């Protein structure tokens, strides 16, 4: 069967983009992957309106990408944290691939750099194509290092 | 430096999405990665209008993602082929990651499957996070296998 007989309705890239292709969805994933879980923190960091973020998180929950976990700070009303599901974590290589590509090709002066390392070894980590029997890095063994921009 | 002090203007994911975040850009890359290079063929396979595809290819050329190569079939006027640049090939793991994620989580009955294998070994290939010293697969050593949907 030829590639060109895989039509758009059947294409898994199209289906994936339909679920995660919006800028806000990928950015919310990026926040959660980097340890930002509370609605207020995500909202403040992304500079997104309450209604857009609420709608986006509801859609992501519907697609099985986020779990909503209630928490209550002392003396305050109950609020929500959002955690990536295992299905969402499987998109981590995609987000890291975009990040590293942006870092390599769209950098400018005075940009902070973001580097991912394997926590247990300190080795830099990259998003790449490997054979299925290769040793891959798990999210639990990754650390994000950010550095101040060069002056 | 904390992750939350990397603001959106500085975020390489945001910068990457600004360049390749549109559905059509990623789909045009997907076509080219799979060996579809001629304007007419891309247009027909994606079902996109001439004006949208022309604009998208011009933007992609401007961002250094495609090279335009003229060709002329016998007795016809000169036309263009579009080839991914090395910078574009670096996005291949991102596109494959999306494709494999879509294949795993958004499948339905009667869908053809798309599998990537290392040509030299026949081993399945995955998009993953690995340490920078891991052996990765090059685009030149990859074959895309598509199979008919299960009935």
Interface residues (C-beta under 8 A of the other chain):
Chain A: X1 X2 X3 X4 X5 X6 X7 X8 X10 X11 X12 X13 X14 X15 X16 X17 X19 X20 X21 X23 X26 X27 X30 X34 X35 X36 X41 X45 X46 X47 X64 X87 X90 X91 X92 X93 X94 X95 X96 X97 X98 X99 X100 X101 X102 X103 X104 X105 X106 X107 X111 X112 X114 X116 X118 X121 X123 X124 X125 X126 X127 X128 X129 X130 X131 X132 X133 X134 X135 X136 X137 X142 X144 X146 X147 X148 X149
Chain B: X1 X2 X3 X4 X5 X6 X7 X8 X10 X11 X12 X13 X14 X15 X16 X17 X19 X20 X21 X23 X26 X27 X30 X34 X35 X36 X41 X45 X46 X47 X64 X87 X90 X91 X92 X93 X94 X95 X96 X97 X98 X99 X100 X101 X102 X103 X104 X105 X106 X107 X111 X112 X114 X116 X118 X121 X123 X124 X125 X126 X127 X128 X129 X130 X131 X132 X133 X134 X135 X136 X137 X142 X144 X146 X147 X148 X149
